[in-house]
Structure formats: C-alpha cells, structure tokens
Amino acid sequence: MGPDALIREYLLLGLRFDRIETGYVDAFTGDPALKRLVENEPMPDPAALARQAEKLGAALPGGLDATRADYLRVHLRALACAGRKFAGEQVGFVEEVSDYFDLPVIARADPDRYRLAHSRLDETLGGTGPLADRMAAHRKAEEIPPERLEACIHAFSSALRDRVREHFPLPDTETVTYEVVTDKPWSGFNYYRGDYRSTVAVNADLKQLMSNLPRLVAHESYPGHHTEHCRKEAGLVTQLGQAEQTIFLVNTPQCLMAEGLADLALYAAVGSGWGAWAAEIYADLGLRFDGERAEAVSEAAAALADVRQDAALMLHDEHRDADEVADYLRRWLLVTDDRARQTLRFLSSPLWRAYTSTYVEGYRLLRAWLDARPAGVSLTERFGRLLDEPLTPSMLRAD
C-alpha cells in the first residue's frame, strides 16, 4: 500500500468512527467526497474498524517519513482501542487512557499536594472561615455580568489576536465567530470549519469568571485551538500536502497535544503578569478586576488540576459511587455541588470520559517540554513548534 492510499484509508477509518459515535470527528477539512462516501455506506462494524486500524498500523511506514509514520502509528493504536470498546470488549480505563493518548500508565496523585495547595490558597485569600466559603466568595465576586460577557469575550479576543499575529502570522482571511450557548458539559468549545474559520461556543450555564475568561479565549482562539488549526492547515496541509492533518479525532494523541497547547496559550502569549494585563482590558470596559490577586489565586489553585483525573479514575477504574466522587471533587476543588455535578457529567459521558487526561497530562507534558527548551531557544520559538509540527506525546518524551 502506497502512502497516498494508506492516508486515504486512515481518513476513511476516522470518518467511519463518527458514524458509530457522533462527535468523534471533531473537525474534517479534507476531501468532501470521502465524507459523502462514508455517509452512504452501511453502518460500520466497530470490531471491523479495530481490525482495519491494526492492519493500517502494521502497514507503516508505507513509504512515509519517520515523523509521519510515527504520528499515524499512535493514532491508529488509539482508533484500534476505540473500535474494541465500541464492539463491547472490556478495556480497563487506565489502558484506555494510555492507548488513546500515547501516555504511560496514569495514577491518582498524592493528596498532600492538594493540602499544600489549600494552604497556599488560605494564605492568598486571607480572611477567616472555611476555605471553601472564602473561595466561593472570591469566585462570586469575579462573576462577569451576563449582559457584559459578549463584550468581554471580544475585547480579549482582539487583544490576544493582535499579540499572536506578531509572532505567529495567520492568513488575512482567518476569523473566529463567538456564540454563547447553554446545556453543554464543557465551558468552551472550538468548532474548526476549515479555510481558517472557527466558531467558538462559550457555555453561559457556567458563571464565567473574570480570571478565567482570558484563559478561555486564549485556549479556544489565540494562540490556542484556532491558531493551531490555521497554522497546520496553512503549513502541513496546503504547503506540505499532509492530508492526515485534515481530520481531528476525539480520543487520540492529537487531542492531548492540542489541549496541552491550548492550556498553555495564555502563558505563551502573555506570561506572568497576565493579571495586570487583563485588569487594563477590563478597566476599558468599566469593570474592576484585581489582576494581581487573581493571578496569585490561580497559581495556587493550579496544583489542584489532577483532582479531575483522580475523579475519573475513581469513577471508571475503581468503580466508586457517583456521590462519593462528587464529594471528592467538592472537597479538593473547593467547588459547589452544582459545579461538582457539572464536572461529573463530563466525566460520565461515554465520548468524553477519558478526555480529562488530555488537560491534566497534556499540560504537564507540554509545560515540561517548553521549560526544558535548549539554551538560546525562546518560549515563542518552542511554542511555535507545537503550533506547526505534527508532534506526539511520545516524541516530546523522547525529546
């Protein structure tokens, strides 16, 4: 099988997974004829899809260079695992996460890390009374008035776009359209449409906080998901003809890379001092924001990120009761029952149940790789490789 035929079969395989589970294809910007072909086929058999993934994996490198072959190898392993799961095979949750996201074995974190984070939050927040109550009051004070949300989104999008385009040129035609939505299990979502266009949905059911909105816009748009899609479409697809980059599949290593990149987007675009930077933008909108305090709280709370992965392990690996998992989320994340149940909803989704690891492990891996950059290599230059190259988690670990 030649390289073009192999990649065509890979794209067809990915599109067929969307017939099994709508939403498995997060974005497809390739040949519309392939999509029509799959839409007109009989419903695929998941076990057959798993076998096809294994067959294509065995055919590698198939005339492809080592980087492209390695990229396809880990993605085909993820699809083989997904096919087995959809076919009803019992796959352990830890194995599922490892196969999906090209990861070593995951495990629960040491609760002492969370206790230390709580101590730092206690000191940063000040005041008296239960820490959870003070954290709730802090969040309440940071809620963006619903009628101001859209203006705030556009202000940060514009400010970040200007910064990003200085370092990472984008096509003149690129654009992001924002929508405010409800009844979703996530806070924000990027729908990449191709031709350098994205729609970013922001969930109004979750009170959007002033300290979180800059991160959300950076994550979804500049220099996060939208920027990565645009750069890869312009470079890998249009210039280099790497058609495998025209499909973006949920529960594959490209998601871990994308979410880790997006969670580091504000760090790469603004860095330390983002609180003061955001305060100026809010001030222009007539909103008061204590940026330095918010940045200190966010930094202390960052050590609690693993709590969500712990909860997924409790739910799916240890088979704990949902109420017990909700209690765990409330205790360590210092959130309300409503917020804990929203997180639990995401963790319980058949499509998204493993996805939390893309944020937790993705941030950890990519931050370590960025910080371990060689002497003389800037953060901007290193981050640019994430935007432009078809890297995988195993490539970063080897690097």
Secondary structure, 3 states (H helix, E strand, C coil): CCHHHHHHHHHHHHHHHHHHCCCCEEEECCCHHHHHHHHCCCCCCHHHHHHHHHHHHHHCCCCCCHHHHHHHHHHHHHHHHHHHHHCCCCCCHHHHHHHHHCCCCCCCCCHHHHHHHHHHHHHHHCCCCCHHHHHHHHHHHCECCHHHHHHHHHHHHHHHHHHHHHHCCCCCCCEEEEEEECCCCCCEEEEEEECCEEEEEEECCCCCECCCHHHHHHHHCCCCHHHHHHHHHHHHHHHCCCHHHHEEECCCHHHHHHHHHHHCHHHHHCCCCHHHHHHHHHHHCCCCCCHHHHHHHHHHHHHHCHHHHHHHHHHHCCCCCHHHHHHHHHHHHCCCHHHHHHHHHHHHCCCCCCCHHHHHHHHHHHHHHHHCCCCCCCHHHHHHHHHHCCCCHHHHHHC
